Amino acid sequence: MQNSGLAGYGGIVRDDKDRWLGGFVGRLGVVTVLTTEPWATHGGLTVTKNFNLKNVIIKTNSCETLMLTSKGGAIDYHPDRDMIEECRYLLFELGISMMHTLREGTPDETRKNATR
């Protein structure tokens, strides 16, 4: 929420045909992007587990989140290290892949969205 200092996160879940399956949102206090992005990843992992989804790929535009949730990423001093550890566990348990994408989507997604 611009100018309020408050932050939120959210995401959408789509199938392999780009159909909307669901979404999630959450509200955080005054935090940095280093907190909001991992919470968004956690939200996606929770939806994946609750709906028993298979062959999931989480796309994020946050390189920092990819580093934090990777097995060797250093999180010792991160304020949300317990939640990040849970993300790492869920990624492993559920066999989920994560990949980087541009904020506006991949070039193919950008072209497809422009024609809608």
Secondary structure as UniProt FT lines:
FT   TURN            2..4
FT   STRAND          7..14
FT   TURN            16..17
FT   STRAND          20..28
FT   HELIX           33..50
FT   TURN            51..52
FT   STRAND          57..60
FT   HELIX           63..69
FT   TURN            71..72
FT   TURN            76..77
FT   TURN            79..80
FT   HELIX           81..94
FT   STRAND          97..100
FT   TURN            103..104
FT   HELIX           107..114
//
